């Protein structure tokens, strides 16, 4: 476990809070592990009927910690070519307990793609969703290359995944990325109320309904295909230029990369 993921259980709801606000809740390897273990464990805990995902502070999640990516690119670590070796992604792909998310401030990268695995999403009206994978010379993950076009259409998904164009809370709700966009002061209450409503429903019937609505095999296969490309790109010269540009606070110049 890690102090950067708070875990609380009450009234049938397991609340997982990304608790690294000083780093905008960027997710590290121990955080992936803690979240994944908690989601997997919920399936075997009869007292848990819903999982609520939150971010501490004024930002939901800034995505993967770029320092970890840069280390892999520099040869100081190894990227996995299988998505199921990432504890959180694997847990999301096979989750049997309903997932509810409350999104405030910014959600970036995996902070967005994880929402595609949630059954209910509530977002602050002034929140911004961005998926700048290609801007970092990477590719989408968490089966988002399949799930996002299915949800919002190819052209909208392409603008998010390739151009990194931001989507605000109201637009996210209009496009079907969220159930509702609400004032930030009402966000936690709205998401908590939804999670509590799920917890009051018959657990087995809810779980079966969720399973019938999701093609877990297709999601897992897409995640693994993405992971192969992701590992290749993470070690690439393009990624090296992207991470250097980020560290130097300049725009990357991919035209110089052979």
N, C-alpha and C positions, 0 to 999 in steps of 0.2 A: 504494500500500500504506500501511499504518498500523501504528504500534507497538502499537496496541490490539487487533490480531489477530495471534497468533503462528501461523506456518505451518511445519510440520515434515513431512518425508516419510521413511518408513522401512518396509521390509518390505512394501511394497504398500499401506500405510495413510497417507493424508494426514490429519494431525491439525490441526484449526483450533481455536485456543483464544481465546475472548473474554478479552482481557487488560486490563481496565479495573476492577480490583477496588475501587479507591478510589471509584468511582461505581457499584458493584454490577453492573458489566459492562453498564450501559445502553448501547444501541447508537446510535451516531451515523452520519451520512451516510457518512463515510469507511469506517466499519466495515462498513456494508451493502455498499459497493462492494468492499471487500477480500474479504469472504466470498463474495459473488456471483461475482467473478472467479475465485476459487479453486475453487468448485464447478463452474463452467462449464469451467474449464481442466482439471479432473480427467478429464472425458470424453474429452479428446484426448491424455491422457498415458498411454501403455500401462503405465507403471510404477505407476499408481494403480489399485487394485482396490476400495478402500473409503475413505470419508471419515468421520473420527471428530470429533464436535463436543464441545468441553469449555468450561467456564468457570473462569477462574482464581479462587483464593480460596475463600471459603465460600458463595458465591452463584453459581448458574449464569448467570442473566440477569434484570435488573430491567426488561426491555422497552425500548421506544424512549426515548431521552433526552427527557424532558418539556420541557426547555429549547428543543429544536428545534421541538416542537409549539407551544409558547407563542409563539415568534417568528413562525410562520406565522399563528397566530391574530391576532397584532398587526399583520399586514400586512408583516412584514419578510422574508417568503419566500412561496413558492407551493407548495401541495400538488399532487401529481400526481393526475390522475384516471384513470391507467392503472397497474395493478399492475406490469406488465412494465417500467415505468420505474424501479422499485425493484430494483436489481441483485440483492439477495439473494432477494426474493420470486420474481422471474423465474427465477433459477437453481434455486430449490427446486422450482418447478412443472415444470421440464423436466429435472431431474437424471436422469442415466442410470447414475451410479455409486451403489451403496448407501450410505446415510447411517446412522450409528450415533451415539447421543447418550448422554452420562452427565450426570445432573442431580442437583445437590446444593443444599441450602439452599432458596433461593426461585427460582422461575421465574415471570415476570410478563408478561402481554401477549404480544408476539411471541416472548418466551422460551418460551411454552407453544405458541403456534400453529405455530412452526417444527417442533416435535416431531411434529406430525401428518404431516409430510413425511418423517420418518425411518423407516427400515425396521426398526430395532431401537432400543429405548429402555430404558435402565436408570436407575433412580431410587433415591436414598437413602430409607430408610424414613421419616425425619423431614423430608423435603423437603415444600414446599408449592407447589402450582400455583394461580395466580390469573389470571383474564382480566377485569380491571376496565374494559373498554372503555366500557360504558354509564355507569359511575361517572364517567368523564372526558368524558361527552357525545359519545363516539365510537361507532363500530361495529366489529364484528370484521373482521379482515383475514386474508391468507394462505389464503383459501378456508375458513377455520375455520367460517364460518356454514353450510357444507355438510359439511365433513369431521368436525367434532366431533359433530353429531347422528348422522351415519352410524356413528360409532365407539361412542358411549355412549348414544344415544337422545335424543329431543327434550327430555324434562323435565330430565334431568341437564345437558344442554348449556345449556338455558335458565337454569338456576340458576347455572351458571358464567359465561355470557356477559352476562346481564342483571343478576343479583344480585351477581355477582362473588364467589360463595362459593368459598372455598379447598378444594382437594382434596389430601389428604396422599399420601405416597408409596405406602403400602400400598393405599389406595383407588384410586389411579391404576392400579396393577397389576391390581387386582381388576376394574376397569372396562374394561381393555384399552387404557389410554393408555400403558402401559409393559409390557415383557416381564417384568420382575421388580423388586421392591423389595428392596434389600439394605442391610446396615449401611454407613454412609458410608465406613468404612475399607476396605471391599471394592469400592467402586463403580468406581474407575478400573481396577482389575485385571479386573473382570468385563466392562466395556465394551471394554477393550483386547483381551481374549481373544476376544470376539465379532468385533471388527473383523478381527483376525488370521485367524480361521477363515474369514471371507468372502474375505479376500485369497488364501487357499489354494485357493478354488474356481475353476473355469474362468470367466474374465472375461466372455466373450461370452455364455455360457449364463446367468450371473447377471444380466447386463444385460438380456437378452431376457426373462427371468422377471420382473424388476422392471417392465419396460415393459408386459408383458401384464397385470400386476396393477393398473395405475394408469391412470385415464382422464385423461390430461394435458390434453386439449382442454376437458373439463368443468371441471377445476381452474382452468385459465387464464381461462376465461369467468367463473367465479364470482369469482375474484380481481379481475377488471376491473370487475365489477358492484359489488363491495364498495368498490373504490377511488373510484368516483363518489360514493357516499354518504359515504365517509370524508372526502373533500376538502370536501364540503359541510358536514359536521359540524365539521371542524377550523376552519372559518372562522366558525362560528356563535356566537351570543350564549351559548348553553348551554355551549360549550367555554370561552368567555372566563370564565364564572363558575366552571367546574370548575378551570381553571388558577389563577385568582385564589385560590380556596379552598385549593388545594394549597400555593401559595406562602405563604399566611397561616396555614397549619396549622389550618384550620377545616373544618367540613362544608359542602359546597356547598348552596345553597338555590335549586333550579331552579324553585320556584314563583314566584320573582320575575322569571323570564325570560319575556318575551312570546313 
